[in-house]
Amino acid sequence: MGVSLKDVAQRAGVSIKTVSNVVNNYQHVTPAMRAKVQRAIDELGYRPNLTARHLRKGRTGIIALAVPEFGNPYFAELAGEVVDAAARHDYTVLVDHTAGLREKELLVSQGFRSHVIDGLILSPIHLETEDLMARTETAPLVLLGEREYEAPYDHIAIDNVAASREAVRHLLGLGHRRIAFLGSRTGRERQPAHLRLRGWREELAAAGLEPDESLVVVTDGYGREDGAAGMAALLDRGERPDAVFAYNDLIAIGAMRTLTERGFRIPEDIAVVGFDDIEESRYTTTTLTTIAPDKEAIARLAVDSLVERLSGEATAEPRRPRPGYRLVVRESTTPRPESGHTEDH
């Protein structure tokens, strides 16, 4: 039989209410009393019944995280950070997969699991502002990712334009001028890549260079195979960049594979920069220079925002915090790994 609040109260010589106040971290408990109760908790090995605690508040104790792609290591790494952040608030995370499909994103955002979750953290690809404005589900929603929305929901995202400009500035500083962008999509102004593409254009223009749109490569997706195919298509049409800035690390890794197969040296012939700093980027044959979003901060801000919305502590206005990022310099832009460095933002 488990240890109860009554057992702790008897050991500490206090009331059950006092033990409950300590367990629930109420601020009006004196430090001496808190220490006394905590000693009894530690001695008896008491563990709070989190399910009962959430149910008393009319909640399930579960929040959902919906991501577009399990196969992308960035989302796996981010999910791990969200789970850790949620645990600090005594929440369990249900992870869902939308496959980047609009119908699944709509289903998730409209609350098809509302009976089992208290709130949702969603990283959308194809949802539009009007979809979010039409949402009738009352459970709190926090958005992640580089899509921009004019909707009344908290949105956690790094400054993708500034981060992309930093990547391009790094390449320009190394003397590169024909810098390709891999990972654009066609037909939608607010495509996921558009902020990073804007950063590419802005930094080239700031350096006095006309952005060469012939070096913008459209890909079908955002995986390794898309990067490999996109790089091959660029080379096959006679374009020879001296550097590549990829929408993400997977596209960059695919592009490096094609470059190696075609006999190009990285970075001596063509330098490559990715985005996301997935673990794989540190172990490719030529380690990958990349933009590293602060995944821990993204997860913490998302979970904190959701919990504050649930508790009623948040302001009515939607919030747009900007987690930091780093430029991590590795072998794909410099042949000497010992000269690698990071720059925080």
Secondary structure in CASP SS format (residue, H / E / C, confidence):
PFRMAT SS
TARGET T0000
AUTHOR 0000-0000-0000
METHOD secondary structure of the structure
MODEL  1
M C 1.00
G C 1.00
V C 1.00
S C 1.00
L H 1.00
K H 1.00
D H 1.00
V H 1.00
A H 1.00
Q H 1.00
R H 1.00
A H 1.00
G C 1.00
V C 1.00
S C 1.00
I H 1.00
K H 1.00
T H 1.00
V H 1.00
S H 1.00
N H 1.00
V H 1.00
V H 1.00
N C 1.00
N C 1.00
Y C 1.00
Q C 1.00
H C 1.00
V C 1.00
T C 1.00
P H 1.00
A H 1.00
M H 1.00
R H 1.00
A H 1.00
K H 1.00
V H 1.00
Q H 1.00
R H 1.00
A H 1.00
I H 1.00
D H 1.00
E H 1.00
L H 1.00
G C 1.00
Y C 1.00
R C 1.00
P C 1.00
N C 1.00
L H 1.00
T H 1.00
A H 1.00
R H 1.00
H H 1.00
L H 1.00
R H 1.00
K C 1.00
G C 1.00
R C 1.00
T C 1.00
G C 1.00
I E 1.00
I E 1.00
A E 1.00
L E 1.00
A E 1.00
V E 1.00
P C 1.00
E C 1.00
F C 1.00
G C 1.00
N C 1.00
P H 1.00
Y H 1.00
F H 1.00
A H 1.00
E H 1.00
L H 1.00
A H 1.00
G H 1.00
E H 1.00
V H 1.00
V H 1.00
D H 1.00
A H 1.00
A H 1.00
A H 1.00
R C 1.00
H C 1.00
D C 1.00
Y C 1.00
T E 1.00
V E 1.00
L E 1.00
V E 1.00
D E 1.00
H E 1.00
T C 1.00
A C 1.00
G C 1.00
L C 1.00
R H 1.00
E H 1.00
K H 1.00
E H 1.00
L H 1.00
L H 1.00
V H 1.00
S H 1.00
Q C 1.00
G C 1.00
F C 1.00
R C 1.00
S C 1.00
H C 1.00
V C 1.00
I C 1.00
D C 1.00
G E 1.00
L E 1.00
I E 1.00
L E 1.00
S C 1.00
P C 1.00
I C 1.00
H C 1.00
L C 1.00
E C 1.00
T H 1.00
E H 1.00
D H 1.00
L H 1.00
M H 1.00
A C 1.00
R C 1.00
T C 1.00
E C 1.00
T C 1.00
A C 1.00
P C 1.00
L E 1.00
V E 1.00
L E 1.00
L E 1.00
G C 1.00
E C 1.00
R C 1.00
E C 1.00
Y C 1.00
E C 1.00
A C 1.00
P C 1.00
Y C 1.00
D E 1.00
H E 1.00
I E 1.00
A C 1.00
I C 1.00
D C 1.00
N H 1.00
V H 1.00
A H 1.00
A H 1.00
S H 1.00
R H 1.00
E H 1.00
A H 1.00
V H 1.00
R H 1.00
H H 1.00
L H 1.00
L H 1.00
G H 1.00
L C 1.00
G C 1.00
H C 1.00
R C 1.00
R C 1.00
I E 1.00
A E 1.00
F E 1.00
L E 1.00
G E 1.00
S E 1.00
R C 1.00
T C 1.00
G C 1.00
R C 1.00
E C 1.00
R C 1.00
Q C 1.00
P C 1.00
A C 1.00
H H 1.00
L H 1.00
R H 1.00
L H 1.00
R H 1.00
G H 1.00
W H 1.00
R H 1.00
E H 1.00
E H 1.00
L H 1.00
A H 1.00
A H 1.00
A C 1.00
G C 1.00
L C 1.00
E C 1.00
P C 1.00
D C 1.00
E H 1.00
S H 1.00
L H 1.00
V E 1.00
V E 1.00
V E 1.00
T C 1.00
D C 1.00
G C 1.00
Y C 1.00
G C 1.00
R H 1.00
E H 1.00
D H 1.00
G H 1.00
A H 1.00
A H 1.00
G H 1.00
M H 1.00
A H 1.00
A H 1.00
L H 1.00
L H 1.00
D H 1.00
R C 1.00
G C 1.00
E C 1.00
R C 1.00
P C 1.00
D C 1.00
A E 1.00
V E 1.00
F E 1.00
A E 1.00
Y C 1.00
N C 1.00
D H 1.00
L H 1.00
I H 1.00
A H 1.00
I H 1.00
G H 1.00
A H 1.00
M H 1.00
R H 1.00
T H 1.00
L H 1.00
T H 1.00
E H 1.00
R C 1.00
G C 1.00
F C 1.00
R C 1.00
I C 1.00
P C 1.00
E C 1.00
D C 1.00
I C 1.00
A E 1.00
V E 1.00
V E 1.00
G E 1.00
F E 1.00
D C 1.00
D C 1.00
I C 1.00
E H 1.00
E H 1.00
S H 1.00
R H 1.00
Y C 1.00
T C 1.00
T C 1.00
T C 1.00
T C 1.00
L C 1.00
T E 1.00
T E 1.00
I E 1.00
A E 1.00
P E 1.00
D C 1.00
K H 1.00
E H 1.00
A H 1.00
I H 1.00
A H 1.00
R H 1.00
L H 1.00
A H 1.00
V H 1.00
D H 1.00
S H 1.00
L H 1.00
V H 1.00
E H 1.00
R H 1.00
L H 1.00
S H 1.00
G C 1.00
E C 1.00
A C 1.00
T C 1.00
A C 1.00
E C 1.00
P C 1.00
R C 1.00
R C 1.00
P C 1.00
R C 1.00
P C 1.00
G C 1.00
Y E 1.00
R E 1.00
L E 1.00
V E 1.00
V C 1.00
R C 1.00
E C 1.00
S C 1.00
T C 1.00
T C 1.00
P C 1.00
R C 1.00
P H 1.00
E H 1.00
S H 1.00
G C 1.00
H C 1.00
T E 1.00
E E 1.00
D E 1.00
H C 1.00
END
